[in-house]
Amino acid sequence: MPSIAPFTGFARHAAAASILAGCLLAAPASVLAQSHPADHWEVAIELGYLEKIRDNSPLDYVIVPLQVAWRSPAMFDLWTGESGARLTVRNRIAVILETYVEGAEDYYFAFAGAPSLELWNAAQQSALFLEVGGGAGITNSNDTPGGQGQDFTFNWFSQLGVRHQLSKNQAVTAAGYFTHHSNLGMTDPNPGIDVLGINLGLVWQFE
């Protein structure tokens, strides 16, 4: 006579799975919300291509920025929809290495920080984001007319883009990106740099 032990074990596991599923479905929204992509620390590698858009310098600057950026979990929500959509605010800080394809200098090594305003859809798969901030850094200035004139300069940036989750822990971003470099009038003349272009990123989330 065949043993019924395997069937008994299967029944126990099935019952346990059913109980667990019931608990998850009954869990409060505050618990389930912890799985939202905006509620995790994350790191991103971002690469861009920027060209001069203003004539404050006679040089036709072309800059390729490479950034390692960190974003914090959401600090607070500005709006939450009944469907689960969210407008949330996070922190972003980045280490930046810019390569100058055209211009007086060769590189710019800097940091920049900004709040990140993110509008997430109800499916938690896609978001629009806006970031406006700035920082400071070091370049290899020289005597070329139209150049920065000193090594230490400040930066301001803004980017408006879209983000899409590839998986639970990975996402991609694409944004229009603007940055301004300035020495705040500490040299005369004070040309500054204004460049605009695209910025693409690959994001990894931490559990």
C-alpha positions in Angstrom: 0.0 0.0 0.0 1.6 3.3 -1.0 2.5 5.8 1.7 0.3 8.9 2.1 3.2 10.9 3.7 4.2 12.7 0.5 0.6 13.8 -0.1 0.4 15.0 3.6 3.6 17.0 3.2 2.4 18.6 0.0 -0.9 19.6 1.6 1.0 21.2 4.5 3.1 23.2 2.1 0.1 24.3 0.1 -1.7 25.4 3.2 1.3 27.4 4.4 1.6 29.1 1.0 -2.1 30.0 1.0 -1.8 31.5 4.5 1.3 33.5 3.4 -0.5 34.8 0.3 -3.5 35.8 2.4 -1.3 37.7 4.8 0.4 39.6 1.9 -2.9 40.5 0.4 -4.2 41.7 3.7 -1.0 43.6 4.6 -1.5 47.4 5.0 -0.4 49.7 2.2 2.4 51.1 4.3 4.1 47.6 4.3 3.6 46.9 0.6 4.8 50.4 -0.3 8.3 49.5 0.9 8.9 47.7 -2.4 8.4 50.9 -4.4 11.5 51.8 -6.4 11.5 55.3 -5.0 11.9 53.8 -1.4 15.4 52.4 -2.0 18.9 53.7 -2.1 20.4 53.4 -5.6 23.5 54.2 -7.6 23.6 55.1 -11.3 26.2 55.4 -14.0 25.3 58.3 -16.4 26.9 59.4 -19.7 26.1 62.4 -21.7 26.9 64.6 -24.7 26.6 68.4 -24.4 27.2 71.3 -26.8 27.5 75.0 -26.3 24.2 76.9 -26.6 25.2 80.5 -25.7 27.9 82.9 -26.9 29.3 83.9 -23.5 32.6 82.2 -24.6 34.0 82.4 -28.2 35.0 78.8 -27.9 32.7 76.0 -29.2 32.6 73.8 -26.1 31.7 70.2 -26.5 31.6 68.2 -23.2 31.1 64.5 -22.4 30.1 64.1 -18.8 30.5 60.8 -16.9 28.7 60.7 -13.6 28.3 58.3 -10.7 25.1 59.4 -8.9 23.5 58.3 -5.7 19.8 58.8 -4.9 18.2 58.4 -1.5 14.9 56.8 -0.6 12.0 59.2 -0.9 12.1 61.9 1.8 8.4 62.7 1.4 5.5 62.7 -1.1 4.0 65.8 -2.5 1.0 63.9 -3.9 -0.3 60.4 -3.8 -3.1 59.2 -6.2 -5.8 56.7 -5.3 -4.4 54.4 -8.1 -1.0 54.3 -6.5 0.7 57.1 -8.5 3.2 59.2 -6.5 4.9 62.6 -6.8 7.9 62.2 -4.5 11.1 64.0 -3.6 14.5 62.3 -3.2 18.1 63.5 -2.7 20.7 63.1 -5.5 24.5 63.6 -5.2 27.0 62.9 -8.0 30.7 62.7 -8.7 31.4 64.1 -12.2 34.2 63.7 -14.6 33.7 65.8 -17.7 35.9 65.3 -20.8 36.3 68.4 -23.0 36.1 67.3 -26.7 36.3 71.0 -27.7 37.2 73.9 -25.5 40.2 75.5 -23.7 40.4 72.9 -20.9 40.7 69.1 -21.0 38.7 68.0 -18.1 36.5 69.0 -15.1 36.3 66.9 -11.9 33.5 67.9 -9.6 30.5 67.1 -7.4 26.9 68.2 -7.6 23.8 67.8 -5.5 20.1 68.3 -6.1 16.6 67.3 -5.0 15.0 64.8 -7.4 11.3 65.4 -8.1 9.8 62.1 -9.4 6.3 61.5 -10.8 5.7 57.7 -10.7 2.9 55.9 -12.5 0.6 53.6 -10.6 2.3 50.5 -12.0 5.6 51.6 -10.3 7.4 50.9 -13.6 8.0 54.4 -15.1 8.6 58.0 -13.8 9.2 61.5 -15.0 11.9 63.3 -13.1 13.2 66.8 -12.7 16.5 67.7 -11.0 17.9 71.2 -10.5 21.1 71.8 -8.4 24.8 72.5 -8.4 28.2 72.1 -6.9 31.9 72.8 -7.5 35.0 71.3 -9.0 38.5 71.6 -10.5 39.6 72.1 -14.2 43.0 72.5 -15.8 42.6 76.2 -16.8 45.1 78.0 -19.1 45.6 81.3 -20.8 43.4 80.6 -23.8 41.0 83.5 -24.5 37.5 82.4 -23.7 38.6 79.8 -21.2 37.6 79.6 -17.5 40.7 81.5 -16.4 41.1 79.6 -13.1 41.1 76.0 -11.9 38.3 76.2 -9.3 34.8 76.8 -10.8 31.2 76.2 -9.8 28.5 74.4 -11.7 24.7 74.5 -11.9 22.7 71.9 -13.7 19.2 70.8 -14.5 17.8 67.7 -16.2 14.3 66.6 -17.2 13.8 63.0 -18.2 12.1 59.7 -18.0 12.9 56.5 -16.1 11.8 52.9 -16.7 12.3 49.8 -14.6 14.0 46.9 -16.4 13.6 44.7 -13.4 13.1 45.0 -9.6 16.7 46.2 -9.1 17.6 47.8 -12.5 16.3 50.8 -14.4 17.3 53.1 -17.3 17.1 56.8 -17.6 17.1 59.3 -20.5 17.1 63.1 -20.0 17.7 66.4 -21.5 20.6 67.9 -19.6 21.9 71.5 -19.2 24.9 72.6 -17.2 26.5 76.0 -16.6 30.1 76.5 -15.4 31.0 79.8 -13.7 33.8 81.3 -11.6 31.4 83.8 -10.1 33.2 86.8 -11.6 36.5 85.9 -9.9 38.3 86.4 -13.3 38.1 89.2 -15.9 36.7 88.4 -18.4 34.3 85.9 -16.9 33.0 83.9 -19.9 31.4 80.9 -18.3 30.2 77.8 -20.1 26.6 76.9 -21.1 26.0 73.5 -22.7 22.9 71.4 -23.5 22.4 67.9 -24.6 21.4 64.4 -23.6 22.2 62.3 -20.5 21.6 58.5 -20.4 21.9 56.3 -17.3 21.8 52.8 -15.9 20.5 52.4 -12.3 21.0 49.7 -9.7 18.9 49.6 -6.6 19.9 48.3 -3.2 17.6 46.1 -1.2 
